[in-house]
């Protein structure tokens, strides 16, 4: 993966931002069966193990710092208690997601040093998402929570690949990029595109 490719993955509206988590992940999932909860937790555990990051049962400040909502319709979010306190401008945002026909949305919160503090993931389970195996969907979401990827980073090419035996795994280049971003010598957050050069050098 060339530096220009890496830069594009973290550039939104002309601005570069690559931030990673500065605290252990404490996921909480809404709207799925118990069997799927284990699958989602396993995906987060796998990605954290690969990057050397940690998970925790609870976040001392927030309780849960990764909240995932599996919903049937965007309007379902409007009846979730206190969600408007977590997501600024919830009602107009829901209206924009409906108008765009979107099936997913992520919102990040950051610490004072720019590290990711919390992430809210919303998945509207339309036919496209529902057709994906739970393991694949969970792994993709875990990857996208780990860094502040641009919304279109994986729009054309999935971060997953398939082995000869049919098993689906994380693409080696994406795995290498995640490990590079979580290298302790790298900053927790960067807004200078030259950061992509440093990531490329560590892959």
C-alpha positions as CSV (number, residue, x, y, z in Angstrom):
1,X,0.0,0.0,0.0
2,X,1.5,3.3,-1.1
3,X,1.5,6.5,1.0
4,X,-1.0,8.1,-1.4
5,X,-3.4,5.2,-1.0
6,X,-3.1,5.4,2.8
7,X,-3.6,9.1,2.8
8,X,-6.8,8.7,0.8
9,X,-8.2,6.2,3.4
10,X,-8.1,8.9,6.1
11,X,-8.9,12.1,4.1
12,X,-12.5,13.4,4.4
13,X,-13.6,16.7,2.8
14,X,-10.0,17.4,2.0
15,X,-8.8,17.1,5.6
16,X,-6.5,14.3,6.9
17,X,-7.3,12.6,10.2
18,X,-5.9,9.3,11.4
19,X,-6.7,8.7,15.1
20,X,-6.6,5.5,17.1
21,X,-8.0,4.4,20.5
22,X,-6.3,5.7,23.6
23,X,-8.2,3.5,26.0
24,X,-9.4,-0.2,26.0
25,X,-12.5,-1.0,24.0
26,X,-15.7,-1.8,25.9
27,X,-18.3,-2.7,23.3
28,X,-22.1,-2.8,23.9
29,X,-24.4,-4.1,21.2
30,X,-28.1,-3.6,20.8
31,X,-30.7,-5.3,18.5
32,X,-29.1,-8.8,18.0
33,X,-29.5,-12.2,19.4
34,X,-27.2,-13.6,22.1
35,X,-25.5,-15.9,19.6
36,X,-24.5,-12.9,17.5
37,X,-23.2,-11.0,20.5
38,X,-20.5,-13.7,20.9
39,X,-19.6,-13.3,17.2
40,X,-19.2,-9.5,17.4
41,X,-17.2,-9.7,20.6
42,X,-14.9,-12.3,19.0
43,X,-14.3,-10.0,16.0
44,X,-13.3,-7.1,18.3
45,X,-11.0,-9.5,20.3
46,X,-9.3,-10.7,17.1
47,X,-8.6,-7.2,15.8
48,X,-7.4,-6.0,19.2
49,X,-5.1,-9.0,19.6
50,X,-3.7,-8.3,16.1
51,X,-3.0,-4.6,16.9
52,X,-1.8,-5.1,20.5
53,X,-4.7,-3.0,21.8
54,X,-6.8,-4.0,24.8
55,X,-10.4,-4.7,25.7
56,X,-12.1,-4.2,29.0
57,X,-15.5,-5.1,30.5
58,X,-16.3,-1.5,31.2
59,X,-14.9,2.0,30.6
60,X,-14.4,3.8,33.9
61,X,-15.8,7.1,32.4
62,X,-18.4,5.9,30.0
63,X,-19.3,2.4,31.0
64,X,-19.4,1.3,27.3
65,X,-17.3,3.2,24.7
66,X,-18.3,1.3,21.6
67,X,-22.1,1.2,21.1
68,X,-23.5,-0.7,18.1
69,X,-27.1,-0.5,17.1
70,X,-28.7,-2.9,14.7
71,X,-32.0,-1.4,13.5
72,X,-34.7,-2.1,10.9
73,X,-35.3,1.6,10.1
74,X,-33.6,4.9,10.9
75,X,-36.7,6.2,12.7
76,X,-36.0,3.5,15.3
77,X,-33.2,5.7,16.6
78,X,-35.6,8.5,17.5
79,X,-37.2,6.4,20.3
80,X,-34.0,5.2,21.9
81,X,-33.9,6.9,25.4
82,X,-31.3,9.7,25.7
83,X,-29.6,8.9,22.4
84,X,-30.0,12.5,21.4
85,X,-27.7,13.4,24.2
86,X,-25.0,11.2,22.7
87,X,-25.5,12.1,19.0
88,X,-25.7,15.8,18.3
89,X,-28.5,16.8,16.0
90,X,-30.0,13.3,16.0
91,X,-33.3,14.2,14.3
92,X,-31.9,16.0,11.3
93,X,-29.1,13.4,11.0
94,X,-31.7,10.7,10.8
95,X,-33.5,12.6,8.1
96,X,-30.3,12.9,6.1
97,X,-29.5,9.2,6.4
98,X,-33.1,8.3,5.2
99,X,-32.9,10.7,2.3
100,X,-29.5,9.2,1.3
101,X,-30.7,5.6,1.6
102,X,-27.8,4.9,3.9
103,X,-27.5,1.6,5.7
104,X,-24.7,2.5,8.1
105,X,-23.3,5.4,10.1
106,X,-20.4,5.9,12.5
107,X,-19.8,8.8,14.9
108,X,-16.6,9.2,16.9
109,X,-15.8,11.1,20.1
110,X,-12.2,12.1,21.0
111,X,-10.1,12.7,24.1
112,X,-8.2,16.0,24.7
113,X,-5.1,14.5,23.0
114,X,-7.1,13.5,19.9
115,X,-7.3,9.8,20.6
116,X,-10.6,8.0,20.0
117,X,-12.7,8.1,23.2
118,X,-16.0,6.6,22.0
119,X,-17.6,5.3,18.8
120,X,-21.3,4.9,17.9
121,X,-22.1,2.5,15.1
122,X,-25.6,2.3,13.5
123,X,-26.5,-0.4,11.0
124,X,-29.8,-0.4,9.2
125,X,-30.2,-4.0,8.3
126,X,-31.3,-3.7,4.7
127,X,-31.1,-6.6,2.2
128,X,-27.4,-5.8,1.5
129,X,-26.3,-6.0,5.1
130,X,-28.6,-8.9,6.0
131,X,-27.2,-11.0,3.2
132,X,-23.7,-10.9,4.7
133,X,-22.5,-13.7,7.1
134,X,-22.5,-12.4,10.7
135,X,-18.8,-13.2,11.1
136,X,-17.9,-11.1,8.0
137,X,-20.1,-8.2,9.0
138,X,-18.7,-8.2,12.6
139,X,-15.1,-8.2,11.4
140,X,-15.6,-5.3,9.0
141,X,-17.3,-3.3,11.7
142,X,-14.5,-4.0,14.2
143,X,-11.9,-2.9,11.7
144,X,-13.8,0.3,10.9
145,X,-14.1,1.2,14.6
146,X,-10.3,0.9,15.2
147,X,-9.3,4.0,13.2
148,X,-11.0,7.1,11.8
149,X,-11.3,5.8,8.2
150,X,-12.9,8.0,5.6
151,X,-16.6,6.9,5.1
152,X,-15.7,5.7,1.6
153,X,-12.5,3.9,2.5
154,X,-13.9,0.5,1.8
155,X,-16.8,1.4,-0.5
156,X,-15.2,-0.3,-3.5
157,X,-12.9,-2.8,-2.0
158,X,-13.7,-4.8,1.2
159,X,-11.1,-5.0,4.0
160,X,-11.7,-8.7,3.9
161,X,-10.2,-11.4,1.6
162,X,-10.9,-15.1,1.0
163,X,-8.3,-17.9,1.4
164,X,-8.1,-20.8,-1.0
165,X,-10.1,-23.0,1.5
166,X,-12.9,-20.5,1.5
167,X,-12.2,-18.9,4.9
168,X,-12.7,-15.1,5.1
169,X,-9.9,-13.2,6.7
170,X,-8.7,-9.6,7.1
171,X,-6.6,-8.5,4.0
172,X,-2.9,-8.6,4.8
173,X,-2.4,-5.0,3.7
174,X,-5.2,-3.7,6.0
175,X,-3.9,-5.8,8.9
176,X,-0.4,-4.4,8.4
177,X,-1.8,-0.8,8.3
178,X,-3.7,-1.4,11.5
179,X,-0.6,-2.7,13.2
180,X,1.4,0.3,12.0
181,X,-1.2,2.7,13.3
182,X,-1.1,1.1,16.7
183,X,2.7,1.1,16.9
184,X,3.5,2.7,20.2
185,X,6.0,5.1,18.6
186,X,3.2,6.5,16.4
187,X,1.0,9.4,17.6
188,X,-2.5,8.6,18.8
189,X,-3.8,11.2,16.3
190,X,-2.4,13.0,13.3
191,X,-3.8,15.6,10.9
192,X,-0.7,16.1,8.7
193,X,-0.8,13.9,5.6
194,X,2.9,13.1,6.1
195,X,1.7,10.7,8.7
196,X,0.7,8.4,5.8
197,X,4.4,8.2,4.9
198,X,5.3,7.0,8.4
199,X,2.5,4.4,8.3
200,X,3.7,3.1,4.9
201,X,7.3,2.8,6.2
202,X,6.1,0.6,9.1
203,X,4.0,-1.7,7.0
